[in-house]
């Protein structure tokens, strides 16, 4: 502890001080050293004991004693105190740097100023040095240090189904025996039970749609889903007020969706990830599971074993899952619904694909208006205007007709299949030309 004290607060036995000496500043370690040296001078302490107390050699202690006899108590003060540092930058040099900053970089931050000084003016300074002189000259206002916000632990929910934490964990679940994939994990907050475990290629709207639908068909509707701030669950652009497709689906099902502020807030599912990445990977190795299909087939058996080991008994035994209602049409709810403006020629664009609406009396009413395109989990496309179905034809690049009409599910699936084949060919050409991957998300 280097607490600085005025010399006048120290009682020096038998020493008369001048006014200049009384203004000296000592730190606590120097005060302690001074008192021990005085005890040696007054023969209250042997030199060997004093050297041991101070942690110095007897030879250095003799130097301290000589300094005390020559200079008195002030000899124990740090001799560098009050002197100008040898590393201090010359005043004219600092003035020149500040003039350059004022003339050219008045609104630049210290890091960028340091880079420009080195690149354009051949002046090499440390970032903190530039920051310090800019603050001293009022060219930069230091940001206030944020006070760490205390994250208070919240009480666990009392009932099963009251709050379900959902998250995905991308990991090499099959080690080097298969590609990396993502495990979608649904954990009950009240009991720490894994309610749903599904392996998918990545966290996407469709993968969460499929996993959530399986969950609802198995348990019913929970009161709340607790998720992170991924783009699947939340629109993170401040200028956009629209909900995500997943938010819209949860609103239609009357399920509340809460975004966690920190990863520690959804600690139950995070700890489940850690346990699964350790234990489940080894289970896959022992059982020779190398594919997502095999992993999903084994998931139910593993969940039962996991829950028997790690799940807790909730405070209340009541299950608050709500049964699905007749009005809950999961086929239509778990779709990606996008809005498109119809042109005068009865066309619209979707995923860089042109669609031509079949010219009928009903479809002509859609000119200049918004229509909805529904994409189902199996890829089926459906065109609606005020709940009226419209038929259309799809075009790819170059105006080639891909399918004559999209009035049936089979035709729609064929069309989507053609789109995917075209995209795969484009990806292969891109990879061969540029030597890096090219991803398209539909």
HELIX and SHEET records of a PDB file:
HELIX    1   1 UNK A    7  UNK A    9  5                                   3    
HELIX    2   2 UNK A   19  UNK A   22  1                                   4    
HELIX    3   3 UNK A   28  UNK A   41  1                                  14    
HELIX    4   4 UNK A   47  UNK A   54  1                                   8    
HELIX    5   5 UNK A   58  UNK A   71  1                                  14    
HELIX    6   6 UNK A   72  UNK A   76  5                                   5    
HELIX    7   7 UNK A   91  UNK A  104  1                                  14    
HELIX    8   8 UNK A  110  UNK A  120  1                                  11    
HELIX    9   9 UNK A  127  UNK A  136  1                                  10    
HELIX   10  10 UNK A  175  UNK A  177  5                                   3    
HELIX   11  11 UNK A  205  UNK A  219  1                                  15    
HELIX   12  12 UNK A  245  UNK A  253  1                                   9    
HELIX   13  13 UNK A  263  UNK A  266  5                                   4    
HELIX   14  14 UNK A  267  UNK A  287  1                                  21    
HELIX   15  15 UNK A  292  UNK A  310  1                                  19    
HELIX   16  16 UNK A  330  UNK A  333  1                                   4    
HELIX   17  17 UNK A  361  UNK A  364  1                                   4    
HELIX   18  18 UNK A  397  UNK A  399  5                                   3    
HELIX   19  19 UNK A  409  UNK A  434  1                                  26    
SHEET    1   A 2 UNK A   4  UNK A   6  0                                        
SHEET    2   A 2 UNK A  25  UNK A  27 -1                                        
SHEET    1   B 5 UNK A 194  UNK A 200  0                                        
SHEET    2   B 5 UNK A 181  UNK A 188 -1                                        
SHEET    3   B 5 UNK A 164  UNK A 171 -1                                        
SHEET    4   B 5 UNK A 224  UNK A 227  1                                        
SHEET    5   B 5 UNK A 256  UNK A 259  1                                        
SHEET    1   C 4 UNK A 336  UNK A 341  0                                        
SHEET    2   C 4 UNK A 370  UNK A 375 -1                                        
SHEET    3   C 4 UNK A 381  UNK A 385 -1                                        
SHEET    4   C 4 UNK A 388  UNK A 390 -1                                        
SHEET    1   D 4 UNK A 347  UNK A 350  0                                        
SHEET    2   D 4 UNK A 353  UNK A 357 -1                                        
SHEET    3   D 4 UNK A 392  UNK A 395 -1                                        
SHEET    4   D 4 UNK A 401  UNK A 403 -1                                        
END                                                                             
